[in-house]
């Protein structure tokens, strides 16, 4: 039985193919389009997954989408009505794509599948897709589940329990109160791109001091012992505007947001350190509460905030968790996998096997692979100068020598992965004949 999972139209569009409960292939659209965080319909990713599985769209038994568009649309309309007449510009910017595409997803998917698929579509709730992506591939027969992100339909965080082939989410935090959106607000304010530059904010944090931590906790948040919180929305603009923060936020932290690509100052470093410290504190409280309420010390996590590896390290060290498994594609891309596995296990009732040690993600070697011959043809085609190494040890030594000689900015590696056993003899270290060489 073949199940296609799809995530699209927000960011990190992706597709995956699950066959009889086994993950056959998965890929993000950005890997083909070369557009970072590509949000468009993942046509190339779908085509790749079907080709890898050796099937046509007509041979699919089910197609699953990672959220419920109508429920998300309800949230948008209710939010705009709540803030009206403010937010009219944002409303006008959002409505065309909704009326043209997002409200007609079956039609868009039909086109993407060349009108060959004749079955039904399953739309799983956003955080249920996250939870399924975290629990079903995990090594655990039973585990607590925590999902935290910006926002799905209404939920911004949820928790519950996974047992066997079933997931039960029992509690959720709701929009507009969102740890992911709080972090993105600081991402925006420090001059990075929202839904893209959050990792830069996390990387900037160690260079600053958490001087604004108390200010955030006193003025921006009402944080409870269980990790739930309410945000003072008078400082934020994401419900009704085209920016994340407003003038009141600027007055609170002593100045306007940093303009992108301008020099970073100590203020940005301290803001990053502060929101990172607050995020870690909230995540620790959430996890401790989930462990206490569920009685389970094995935890799985997904959602964009689960990509905050610094917070994850503190959870593992300080939160009384025995085992922690985080979906490698914790963001929206992983929702495609979660939706497909939710259909297979929870809707169709198929059992899953978990040995407590090995996950079923296959090392995430699930995307396109290049053979040595394919890499060589590409490099020859672009006129690249390259050296073919005999084995991985020789490649590592060559790369290390190049980095030591400060040549890393002028070189790129040829794709030498051989996922799922595809033979790729030869390892390549290539110098591009022109900027932008990237054979993958």
C-alpha positions as CSV (number, residue, x, y, z in Angstrom):
1,X,0.0,0.0,0.0
2,X,1.5,3.4,-1.1
3,X,0.8,6.6,0.8
4,X,2.0,10.0,-0.4
5,X,2.5,12.7,2.3
6,X,2.6,16.4,1.3
7,X,3.4,19.6,3.1
8,X,3.1,22.9,1.1
9,X,2.1,26.6,0.9
10,X,3.7,28.0,4.0
11,X,7.4,27.1,4.1
12,X,9.6,24.1,3.6
13,X,7.3,22.3,1.2
14,X,8.1,18.6,1.0
15,X,6.8,15.1,0.0
16,X,7.4,11.6,1.1
17,X,6.3,8.1,0.1
18,X,5.4,5.4,2.7
19,X,4.9,1.9,1.5
20,X,3.4,-0.7,3.9
21,X,4.6,1.5,6.7
22,X,8.2,1.8,5.5
23,X,9.6,5.2,4.5
24,X,10.7,4.8,0.9
25,X,11.7,8.3,0.0
26,X,11.4,11.9,1.3
27,X,12.6,15.3,0.0
28,X,12.1,19.0,0.3
29,X,11.2,21.0,-2.7
30,X,14.1,23.4,-2.1
31,X,16.5,20.6,-3.0
32,X,15.3,20.7,-6.6
33,X,14.2,24.3,-7.0
34,X,17.3,25.7,-5.2
35,X,15.0,28.2,-3.4
36,X,15.6,28.1,0.3
37,X,12.5,27.2,2.3
38,X,10.5,26.9,-1.0
39,X,6.8,27.0,-0.1
40,X,5.4,26.2,-3.5
41,X,3.6,23.0,-4.4
42,X,6.3,20.3,-4.1
43,X,6.0,19.0,-7.7
44,X,9.6,18.0,-8.1
45,X,9.7,16.3,-4.6
46,X,6.6,14.4,-5.4
47,X,7.9,13.3,-8.8
48,X,11.1,12.1,-7.2
49,X,9.3,10.1,-4.5
50,X,7.1,8.4,-7.0
51,X,10.1,7.6,-9.2
52,X,12.1,6.3,-6.3
53,X,9.1,4.0,-5.4
54,X,8.7,2.9,-9.0
55,X,5.1,3.9,-9.2
56,X,2.7,6.3,-10.9
57,X,0.1,8.5,-9.2
58,X,-2.5,6.0,-10.2
59,X,-0.9,3.4,-8.0
60,X,-1.2,5.5,-4.8
61,X,-3.7,4.2,-2.3
62,X,-3.9,7.4,-0.2
63,X,-2.7,11.0,-0.2
64,X,-2.2,12.9,3.1
65,X,-1.8,16.6,3.6
66,X,-0.1,18.0,6.7
67,X,-2.7,20.4,8.0
68,X,-6.4,21.4,7.6
69,X,-6.6,24.5,5.3
70,X,-10.2,25.4,6.2
71,X,-9.5,25.4,9.9
72,X,-6.4,27.6,9.3
73,X,-8.5,29.9,7.1
74,X,-11.0,30.2,10.0
75,X,-8.2,31.3,12.3
76,X,-7.1,33.9,9.8
77,X,-10.6,35.4,9.3
78,X,-11.3,35.4,13.0
79,X,-8.0,37.2,13.7
80,X,-8.5,39.8,11.0
81,X,-12.0,40.5,12.3
82,X,-10.8,40.8,15.9
83,X,-8.2,43.4,14.9
84,X,-10.3,45.2,12.2
85,X,-9.9,47.8,10.7
86,X,-6.3,47.3,11.5
87,X,-4.7,44.6,9.4
88,X,-6.5,45.5,6.2
89,X,-3.2,45.6,4.3
90,X,-2.2,42.2,5.6
91,X,-5.7,40.8,4.8
92,X,-5.4,42.1,1.2
93,X,-2.0,40.5,0.9
94,X,-3.1,37.1,2.2
95,X,-6.5,36.6,0.6
96,X,-5.4,36.2,-3.1
97,X,-3.3,33.1,-2.5
98,X,-6.0,31.6,-0.3
99,X,-8.8,32.2,-2.7
100,X,-6.7,31.1,-5.7
101,X,-5.0,28.0,-4.2
102,X,-5.1,27.2,-0.5
103,X,-8.9,26.8,-0.4
104,X,-8.7,24.5,-3.4
105,X,-6.0,22.1,-2.4
106,X,-7.6,18.9,-3.9
107,X,-7.6,20.7,-7.2
108,X,-4.0,21.7,-6.9
109,X,-3.0,18.2,-5.8
110,X,-5.0,16.7,-8.7
111,X,-3.0,18.8,-11.1
112,X,0.3,17.8,-9.4
113,X,-0.7,14.1,-9.7
114,X,-1.6,14.6,-13.4
115,X,-5.2,13.8,-12.6
116,X,-4.3,10.1,-12.3
117,X,-5.0,9.6,-8.6
118,X,-8.7,8.7,-8.0
119,X,-8.7,8.2,-4.2
120,X,-9.6,10.5,-1.3
121,X,-7.4,13.1,0.4
122,X,-6.7,13.0,4.1
123,X,-6.1,16.4,5.9
124,X,-4.5,15.8,9.3
125,X,-4.3,18.6,11.8
126,X,-0.9,20.4,11.8
127,X,0.3,19.5,15.3
128,X,-1.0,15.9,14.9
129,X,1.2,15.7,11.8
130,X,4.1,17.0,13.9
131,X,3.3,14.5,16.7
132,X,3.1,11.6,14.2
133,X,6.4,12.5,12.6
134,X,8.0,12.4,16.1
135,X,6.4,9.3,17.6
136,X,5.8,6.8,14.8
137,X,9.4,6.7,13.4
138,X,10.9,6.8,17.0
139,X,12.4,3.7,18.7
140,X,9.8,3.8,21.5
141,X,6.7,1.7,22.0
142,X,5.4,4.3,24.4
143,X,6.5,8.0,24.9
144,X,5.4,11.4,25.9
145,X,5.0,13.8,22.9
146,X,5.7,17.5,22.8
147,X,5.2,19.7,19.7
148,X,6.1,23.4,19.7
149,X,6.2,25.7,16.7
150,X,4.9,29.1,15.4
151,X,1.3,28.1,14.6
152,X,-0.6,25.4,12.8
153,X,-4.4,25.9,12.6
154,X,-4.9,27.3,16.1
155,X,-2.4,25.3,18.2
156,X,1.1,26.6,18.8
157,X,2.2,23.8,21.1
158,X,0.6,20.5,22.1
159,X,1.4,17.5,24.2
160,X,0.1,14.0,24.7
161,X,1.1,10.3,24.6
162,X,2.0,7.9,21.9
163,X,1.4,4.2,22.5
164,X,1.8,1.4,20.0
165,X,0.2,2.6,16.8
166,X,-1.9,5.5,18.3
167,X,-1.3,9.1,19.3
168,X,-3.5,11.0,21.7
169,X,-2.8,14.8,22.0
170,X,-4.6,16.0,25.1
171,X,-3.5,19.6,25.7
172,X,-2.5,22.6,23.5
173,X,-1.5,26.2,23.7
174,X,-3.3,28.4,21.2
175,X,-2.6,31.3,18.9
176,X,-1.6,34.1,19.3
177,X,0.4,33.0,22.3
178,X,3.3,31.2,20.6
179,X,6.9,30.4,21.6
180,X,7.8,30.0,17.9
181,X,6.3,33.4,17.0
182,X,8.0,35.0,20.0
183,X,11.4,33.7,18.8
184,X,10.6,34.8,15.2
185,X,9.7,38.3,16.5
186,X,13.2,38.6,17.8
187,X,14.6,37.1,14.6
188,X,12.8,39.9,12.7
189,X,13.9,42.6,15.2
190,X,17.5,41.6,15.0
191,X,17.5,41.9,11.2
192,X,17.1,38.2,10.1
193,X,14.5,36.7,7.9
194,X,11.5,35.1,9.7
195,X,11.1,31.4,9.1
196,X,14.6,31.2,7.8
197,X,17.1,33.1,10.1
198,X,16.1,31.7,13.5
199,X,19.2,29.5,13.5
200,X,21.2,32.7,13.1
201,X,19.6,34.1,16.2
202,X,20.4,31.0,18.2
203,X,24.0,31.2,16.9
204,X,24.2,34.8,17.8
205,X,23.1,34.2,21.4
206,X,26.4,33.1,22.9
207,X,28.0,36.4,21.9
208,X,25.6,38.4,24.1
209,X,24.4,38.6,27.7
210,X,20.7,38.0,28.6
211,X,20.3,41.6,29.7
212,X,16.7,41.7,28.5
213,X,15.6,38.3,29.9
214,X,13.8,39.8,33.0
215,X,12.2,42.5,30.8
216,X,10.8,39.8,28.5
217,X,9.4,37.8,31.3
218,X,8.0,40.9,33.1
219,X,6.6,42.8,30.1
220,X,6.1,40.5,27.1
221,X,5.0,37.2,28.8
222,X,3.0,35.9,31.7
223,X,4.8,32.6,32.1
224,X,3.4,29.8,34.3
225,X,5.1,27.0,36.1
226,X,3.8,24.4,33.6
227,X,5.4,26.3,30.6
228,X,2.2,27.8,29.4
229,X,2.1,31.5,28.9
230,X,0.2,34.5,27.6
231,X,1.8,37.2,25.5
232,X,1.1,40.9,25.8
233,X,0.0,41.4,22.2
234,X,0.2,45.2,22.4
235,X,4.0,44.8,21.7
236,X,3.5,42.6,18.6
237,X,2.2,43.2,15.1
238,X,2.0,39.7,13.6
239,X,-1.8,39.3,14.1
240,X,-2.7,42.4,12.0
241,X,0.3,43.7,10.3
242,X,3.2,42.9,7.9
243,X,5.9,43.0,10.6
244,X,6.4,41.0,13.7
245,X,6.9,43.8,16.2
246,X,5.6,47.4,16.6
247,X,6.7,50.8,17.9
248,X,5.9,49.9,21.5
249,X,8.3,47.0,21.3
250,X,10.9,49.4,19.9
251,X,10.5,51.7,22.9
252,X,10.7,48.8,25.3
253,X,14.1,47.6,24.0
254,X,15.5,51.1,23.3
255,X,15.5,51.5,19.5
256,X,14.3,50.4,16.1
257,X,14.9,47.0,14.6
258,X,18.2,46.3,12.9
259,X,18.1,46.7,9.1
260,X,19.1,43.5,7.3
261,X,22.7,43.2,6.3
262,X,23.9,46.1,8.5
263,X,26.5,45.5,11.2
264,X,25.5,43.6,14.3
265,X,25.8,45.5,17.5
266,X,26.0,44.4,21.1
267,X,22.3,45.1,21.5
268,X,21.4,42.4,18.9
269,X,23.7,40.0,20.6
270,X,22.1,40.7,24.0
271,X,18.6,40.4,22.6
272,X,19.5,37.1,21.0
273,X,21.0,35.8,24.3
274,X,17.9,37.0,26.2
275,X,15.2,35.4,24.0
276,X,17.3,32.2,23.8
277,X,17.4,32.1,27.6
278,X,13.7,32.6,27.9
279,X,13.1,29.9,25.2
280,X,15.2,27.4,27.2
281,X,13.3,28.3,30.4
282,X,9.9,27.8,28.7
283,X,10.9,24.5,27.1
284,X,12.3,23.1,30.3
285,X,9.1,24.0,32.1
286,X,7.0,22.5,29.4
287,X,9.0,19.2,29.3
288,X,8.9,18.9,33.1
289,X,5.2,19.4,33.1
290,X,4.7,16.9,30.3
291,X,6.8,14.2,32.0
292,X,5.0,14.8,35.3
293,X,1.5,14.7,33.7
294,X,2.1,11.7,31.5
295,X,4.3,9.7,33.9
296,X,6.6,8.9,30.9
297,X,10.3,9.7,30.9
298,X,10.8,8.9,27.2
299,X,10.0,12.0,25.1
300,X,9.7,12.7,21.4
301,X,9.5,16.2,20.0
302,X,8.8,18.0,16.7
303,X,7.8,21.4,15.5
304,X,10.1,24.2,14.4
305,X,11.1,25.1,18.0
306,X,12.4,21.5,18.4
307,X,15.2,22.5,16.1
308,X,16.6,24.7,18.8
309,X,19.5,22.3,19.7
310,X,20.8,24.4,22.6
311,X,17.4,24.1,24.3
312,X,17.3,20.4,23.5
313,X,20.7,19.9,25.2
314,X,19.4,21.5,28.3
315,X,16.3,19.3,28.2
316,X,18.4,16.2,28.0
317,X,20.6,17.3,30.9
318,X,18.1,19.0,33.2
319,X,14.5,17.8,32.6
320,X,14.5,14.3,34.1
321,X,14.1,12.7,30.7
322,X,15.6,9.2,30.2
323,X,15.4,9.2,26.4
324,X,14.8,12.0,23.9
325,X,14.1,11.5,20.2
326,X,13.6,14.5,18.0
327,X,12.3,14.3,14.4
328,X,15.3,15.3,12.2
329,X,12.9,17.2,9.9
330,X,11.1,18.8,12.9
331,X,9.8,21.7,10.9
332,X,7.0,21.7,8.4
333,X,8.8,19.5,6.0
334,X,8.5,16.6,8.4
335,X,4.8,17.2,8.5
336,X,4.5,15.4,5.2
337,X,6.0,12.3,6.8
338,X,3.8,12.7,9.9
339,X,0.6,12.9,7.8
340,X,1.5,9.8,5.8
341,X,2.4,7.7,8.9
342,X,-0.8,8.9,10.7
343,X,-2.8,7.5,7.9
344,X,-1.0,4.2,7.9
345,X,-0.9,3.6,11.7
346,X,-3.8,5.5,13.2
347,X,-6.4,5.6,10.5
348,X,-5.7,2.2,8.9
349,X,-4.8,0.6,12.2
350,X,-1.5,-1.1,11.2
351,X,0.8,-2.1,14.0
352,X,4.3,-0.7,14.4
353,X,7.4,-2.4,15.8
354,X,9.7,-0.5,18.2
355,X,12.7,-2.1,19.8
356,X,13.6,0.9,22.1
357,X,16.9,1.4,20.3
358,X,16.6,1.8,16.6
359,X,14.4,4.4,14.9
360,X,12.8,3.8,11.5
361,X,14.1,7.0,9.8
362,X,16.9,5.1,8.0
363,X,19.4,7.8,8.9
364,X,17.4,10.3,6.9
365,X,19.2,9.2,3.7
366,X,15.9,9.5,1.9
367,X,16.5,12.1,-0.9
368,X,18.2,12.0,-4.3
369,X,21.6,10.3,-4.4
370,X,24.4,10.8,-7.0
371,X,26.7,8.1,-8.3
372,X,30.3,8.9,-8.9
373,X,29.7,8.8,-12.7
374,X,26.8,11.3,-12.4
375,X,29.0,13.7,-10.3
376,X,31.8,13.4,-12.8
377,X,29.5,14.2,-15.7
378,X,28.1,17.3,-14.0
379,X,31.6,18.6,-13.2
380,X,32.8,18.0,-16.7
381,X,29.6,19.7,-18.0
382,X,30.3,22.9,-16.1
383,X,34.0,23.0,-16.8
384,X,35.0,22.4,-13.2
385,X,38.6,21.6,-12.2
386,X,38.4,18.6,-9.8
387,X,40.3,15.9,-8.2
388,X,38.8,12.4,-7.7
389,X,39.8,10.9,-4.3
390,X,40.1,7.1,-4.1
391,X,38.1,6.8,-0.9
392,X,36.5,8.7,1.9
393,X,39.7,8.9,4.0
394,X,41.5,10.6,1.1
395,X,38.6,13.0,0.6
396,X,38.6,14.0,4.3
397,X,42.4,14.6,4.2
398,X,42.1,16.6,1.0
399,X,39.3,18.8,2.4
400,X,41.1,19.3,5.7
401,X,44.2,20.4,3.9
402,X,42.2,22.8,1.8
403,X,40.5,24.3,4.9
404,X,43.8,24.7,6.6
405,X,45.1,26.5,3.6
406,X,42.1,28.9,3.8
407,X,40.8,27.7,0.4
408,X,37.4,26.6,1.7
409,X,35.6,29.7,0.3
410,X,36.8,28.9,-3.2
411,X,35.8,25.3,-3.4
412,X,32.8,23.0,-3.2
413,X,32.3,19.3,-2.8
414,X,30.8,17.1,-5.4
415,X,27.9,15.0,-4.2
416,X,29.3,11.7,-3.0
417,X,26.3,10.3,-1.0
418,X,25.1,6.8,-1.9
419,X,21.8,6.6,0.0
420,X,20.0,3.3,0.0
421,X,23.0,1.4,-1.3
422,X,23.4,3.2,-4.6
423,X,27.0,2.6,-5.7
424,X,29.1,5.8,-6.1
425,X,32.7,4.9,-6.5
426,X,35.1,7.8,-6.3
427,X,35.0,10.9,-4.0
428,X,35.3,14.4,-5.5
429,X,36.9,17.6,-4.4
430,X,36.1,20.2,-7.0
431,X,37.0,23.8,-7.7
432,X,34.2,25.5,-9.7
433,X,35.0,27.3,-12.9
434,X,32.4,29.9,-12.0
435,X,30.7,30.9,-8.7
436,X,27.8,28.9,-7.4
437,X,28.9,25.3,-8.3
438,X,26.5,23.0,-6.5
439,X,26.0,19.6,-8.2
440,X,23.5,18.4,-5.5
